[in-house]
Protein backbone atom coordinates (compact mmCIF):
# COMPACT_ATOMS: atom_id res chain seq x y z
CA UNK A 1 0.00 0.00 0.00
CA UNK A 2 2.86 2.39 0.80
CA UNK A 3 4.51 1.66 -2.52
CA UNK A 4 1.25 2.45 -4.31
CA UNK A 5 0.99 5.80 -2.51
CA UNK A 6 4.58 6.60 -3.42
CA UNK A 7 4.02 5.76 -7.09
CA UNK A 8 0.83 7.85 -7.13
CA UNK A 9 2.73 10.80 -5.63
CA UNK A 10 5.44 10.45 -8.27
CA UNK A 11 2.95 10.40 -11.15
CA UNK A 12 0.84 13.27 -9.80
CA UNK A 13 3.78 15.68 -9.56
CA UNK A 14 4.17 15.83 -5.79
CA UNK A 15 7.97 15.81 -6.11
CA UNK A 16 8.34 18.22 -9.05
CA UNK A 17 9.54 21.28 -7.10
CA UNK A 18 11.43 20.23 -3.99
CA UNK A 19 13.33 23.50 -3.60
CA UNK A 20 10.49 25.94 -4.26
CA UNK A 21 9.07 26.01 -0.74
CA UNK A 22 12.55 26.21 0.77
CA UNK A 23 13.34 29.28 -1.34
CA UNK A 24 9.97 30.97 -0.82
CA UNK A 25 10.40 30.98 2.97
CA UNK A 26 13.51 33.13 2.59
CA UNK A 27 11.68 35.97 0.82
CA UNK A 28 9.70 38.52 2.80
CA UNK A 29 6.04 39.10 2.13
CA UNK A 30 5.10 42.26 0.28
CA UNK A 31 4.68 45.18 2.68
CA UNK A 32 1.09 46.40 3.10
CA UNK A 33 0.17 49.24 0.81
CA UNK A 34 -0.67 52.57 2.45
CA UNK A 35 -4.28 53.69 2.13
CA UNK A 36 -4.94 56.09 -0.74
CA UNK A 37 -7.03 58.42 1.42
CA UNK A 38 -5.92 59.48 4.90
CA UNK A 39 -8.10 58.34 7.74
CA UNK A 40 -10.24 61.04 9.29
CA UNK A 41 -9.75 61.89 12.96
CA UNK A 42 -12.28 60.38 15.37
CA UNK A 43 -15.40 62.50 15.75
CA UNK A 44 -16.31 63.76 19.21
CA UNK A 45 -19.76 64.42 20.55
N, CA, C and O atoms as a GROMACS GRO file, in nm:
protein
  180
    1UNK      N    1   0.083  -0.119   0.000
    1UNK     CA    2   0.000   0.000   0.000
    1UNK      C    3   0.088   0.126   0.000
    1UNK      O    4   0.058   0.223  -0.070
    2UNK      N    5   0.196   0.125   0.077
    2UNK     CA    6   0.286   0.239   0.080
    2UNK      C    7   0.353   0.263  -0.053
    2UNK      O    8   0.372   0.377  -0.095
    3UNK      N    9   0.389   0.154  -0.120
    3UNK     CA   10   0.451   0.166  -0.252
    3UNK      C   11   0.353   0.227  -0.352
    3UNK      O   12   0.392   0.307  -0.437
    4UNK      N   13   0.227   0.188  -0.343
    4UNK     CA   14   0.125   0.245  -0.430
    4UNK      C   15   0.108   0.395  -0.408
    4UNK      O   16   0.094   0.471  -0.504
    5UNK      N   17   0.110   0.437  -0.282
    5UNK     CA   18   0.099   0.580  -0.251
    5UNK      C   19   0.220   0.656  -0.304
    5UNK      O   20   0.207   0.768  -0.353
    6UNK      N   21   0.337   0.596  -0.292
    6UNK     CA   22   0.458   0.660  -0.342
    6UNK      C   23   0.453   0.675  -0.494
    6UNK      O   24   0.487   0.780  -0.548
    7UNK      N   25   0.411   0.570  -0.562
    7UNK     CA   26   0.402   0.576  -0.709
    7UNK      C   27   0.298   0.679  -0.753
    7UNK      O   28   0.318   0.750  -0.850
    8UNK      N   29   0.186   0.685  -0.681
    8UNK     CA   30   0.083   0.785  -0.713
    8UNK      C   31   0.140   0.926  -0.696
    8UNK      O   32   0.117   1.013  -0.780
    9UNK      N   33   0.215   0.948  -0.588
    9UNK     CA   34   0.273   1.080  -0.563
    9UNK      C   35   0.373   1.117  -0.672
    9UNK      O   36   0.381   1.232  -0.714
   10UNK      N   37   0.450   1.019  -0.719
   10UNK     CA   38   0.544   1.046  -0.828
   10UNK      C   39   0.472   1.085  -0.955
   10UNK      O   40   0.512   1.181  -1.022
   11UNK      N   41   0.367   1.013  -0.989
   11UNK     CA   42   0.295   1.040  -1.115
   11UNK      C   43   0.213   1.169  -1.108
   11UNK      O   44   0.190   1.232  -1.212
   12UNK      N   45   0.169   1.209  -0.989
   12UNK     CA   46   0.084   1.327  -0.980
   12UNK      C   47   0.164   1.456  -0.962
   12UNK      O   48   0.105   1.564  -0.950
   13UNK      N   49   0.297   1.447  -0.961
   13UNK     CA   50   0.378   1.568  -0.956
   13UNK      C   51   0.406   1.620  -0.817
   13UNK      O   52   0.441   1.738  -0.802
   14UNK      N   53   0.393   1.538  -0.716
   14UNK     CA   54   0.417   1.583  -0.579
   14UNK      C   55   0.564   1.618  -0.555
   14UNK      O   56   0.594   1.696  -0.465
   15UNK      N   57   0.654   1.560  -0.633
   15UNK     CA   58   0.797   1.581  -0.611
   15UNK      C   59   0.860   1.664  -0.722
   15UNK      O   60   0.982   1.658  -0.742
   16UNK      N   61   0.781   1.743  -0.794
   16UNK     CA   62   0.834   1.822  -0.905
   16UNK      C   63   0.923   1.937  -0.858
   16UNK      O   64   1.030   1.960  -0.915
   17UNK      N   65   0.881   2.008  -0.755
   17UNK     CA   66   0.954   2.128  -0.710
   17UNK      C   67   0.991   2.112  -0.563
   17UNK      O   68   0.919   2.160  -0.475
   18UNK      N   69   1.101   2.046  -0.538
   18UNK     CA   70   1.143   2.023  -0.400
   18UNK      C   71   1.205   2.146  -0.336
   18UNK      O   72   1.199   2.161  -0.214
   19UNK      N   73   1.264   2.234  -0.415
   19UNK     CA   74   1.333   2.350  -0.360
   19UNK      C   75   1.247   2.475  -0.355
   19UNK      O   76   1.286   2.574  -0.292
   20UNK      N   77   1.132   2.474  -0.419
   20UNK     CA   78   1.049   2.594  -0.426
   20UNK      C   79   1.006   2.646  -0.291
   20UNK      O   80   1.020   2.765  -0.262
   21UNK      N   81   0.953   2.558  -0.206
   21UNK     CA   82   0.907   2.601  -0.074
   21UNK      C   83   1.024   2.647   0.012
   21UNK      O   84   1.010   2.741   0.090
   22UNK      N   85   1.137   2.582  -0.002
   22UNK     CA   86   1.255   2.621   0.077
   22UNK      C   87   1.304   2.759   0.036
   22UNK      O   88   1.355   2.833   0.121
   23UNK      N   89   1.290   2.796  -0.088
   23UNK     CA   90   1.334   2.928  -0.134
   23UNK      C   91   1.230   3.034  -0.100
   23UNK      O   92   1.265   3.147  -0.067
   24UNK      N   93   1.102   2.999  -0.109
   24UNK     CA   94   0.997   3.097  -0.082
   24UNK      C   95   0.998   3.144   0.063
   24UNK      O   96   0.962   3.258   0.091
   25UNK      N   97   1.040   3.058   0.156
   25UNK     CA   98   1.040   3.098   0.297
   25UNK      C   99   1.146   3.205   0.324
   25UNK      O  100   1.136   3.277   0.424
   26UNK      N  101   1.245   3.215   0.239
   26UNK     CA  102   1.351   3.313   0.259
   26UNK      C  103   1.311   3.454   0.217
   26UNK      O  104   1.370   3.552   0.263
   27UNK      N  105   1.211   3.466   0.130
   27UNK     CA  106   1.168   3.597   0.082
   27UNK      C  107   1.062   3.654   0.173
   27UNK      O  108   0.974   3.582   0.220
   28UNK      N  109   1.070   3.784   0.198
   28UNK     CA  110   0.970   3.852   0.280
   28UNK      C  111   0.841   3.869   0.202
   28UNK      O  112   0.842   3.872   0.079
   29UNK      N  113   0.731   3.879   0.276
   29UNK     CA  114   0.604   3.910   0.213
   29UNK      C  115   0.607   4.055   0.166
   29UNK      O  116   0.687   4.135   0.214
   30UNK      N  117   0.518   4.088   0.074
   30UNK     CA  118   0.510   4.226   0.028
   30UNK      C  119   0.458   4.312   0.142
   30UNK      O  120   0.366   4.272   0.213
   31UNK      N  121   0.517   4.431   0.161
   31UNK     CA  122   0.468   4.518   0.268
   31UNK      C  123   0.326   4.566   0.236
   31UNK      O  124   0.291   4.578   0.119
   32UNK      N  125   0.246   4.592   0.337
   32UNK     CA  126   0.109   4.640   0.310
   32UNK      C  127   0.113   4.777   0.244
   32UNK      O  128   0.196   4.861   0.276
   33UNK      N  129   0.024   4.796   0.152
   33UNK     CA  130   0.017   4.924   0.081
   33UNK      C  131  -0.051   5.029   0.169
   33UNK      O  132  -0.148   4.998   0.238
   34UNK      N  133   0.000   5.152   0.167
   34UNK     CA  134  -0.067   5.257   0.245
   34UNK      C  135  -0.202   5.290   0.181
   34UNK      O  136  -0.219   5.278   0.060
   35UNK      N  137  -0.295   5.332   0.264
   35UNK     CA  138  -0.428   5.369   0.212
   35UNK      C  139  -0.416   5.491   0.123
   35UNK      O  140  -0.333   5.579   0.148
   36UNK      N  141  -0.497   5.497   0.020
   36UNK     CA  142  -0.494   5.609  -0.074
   36UNK      C  143  -0.546   5.737  -0.008
   36UNK      O  144  -0.495   5.845  -0.034
   37UNK      N  145  -0.648   5.724   0.077
   37UNK     CA  146  -0.703   5.842   0.142
   37UNK      C  147  -0.669   5.836   0.291
   37UNK      O  148  -0.682   5.731   0.354
   38UNK      N  149  -0.627   5.948   0.347
   38UNK     CA  150  -0.592   5.948   0.490
   38UNK      C  151  -0.716   5.924   0.576
   38UNK      O  152  -0.826   5.965   0.540
   39UNK      N  153  -0.696   5.860   0.686
   39UNK     CA  154  -0.810   5.834   0.774
   39UNK      C  155  -0.849   5.963   0.845
   39UNK      O  156  -0.763   6.044   0.882
   40UNK      N  157  -0.976   5.982   0.864
   40UNK     CA  158  -1.024   6.104   0.929
   40UNK      C  159  -1.010   6.088   1.080
   40UNK      O  160  -1.019   5.976   1.132
   41UNK      N  161  -0.988   6.198   1.150
   41UNK     CA  162  -0.975   6.189   1.296
   41UNK      C  163  -1.108   6.144   1.357
   41UNK      O  164  -1.213   6.167   1.298
   42UNK      N  165  -1.103   6.083   1.474
   42UNK     CA  166  -1.228   6.038   1.537
   42UNK      C  167  -1.317   6.158   1.571
   42UNK      O  168  -1.268   6.262   1.614
   43UNK      N  169  -1.444   6.141   1.550
   43UNK     CA  170  -1.540   6.250   1.575
   43UNK      C  171  -1.584   6.248   1.721
   43UNK      O  172  -1.616   6.142   1.776
   44UNK      N  173  -1.584   6.363   1.783
   44UNK     CA  174  -1.631   6.376   1.921
   44UNK      C  175  -1.780   6.402   1.925
   44UNK      O  176  -1.846   6.411   1.821
   45UNK      N  177  -1.832   6.414   2.045
   45UNK     CA  178  -1.976   6.442   2.055
   45UNK      C  179  -2.008   6.583   2.028
   45UNK      O  180  -2.125   6.622   2.033
   0.00000   0.00000   0.00000
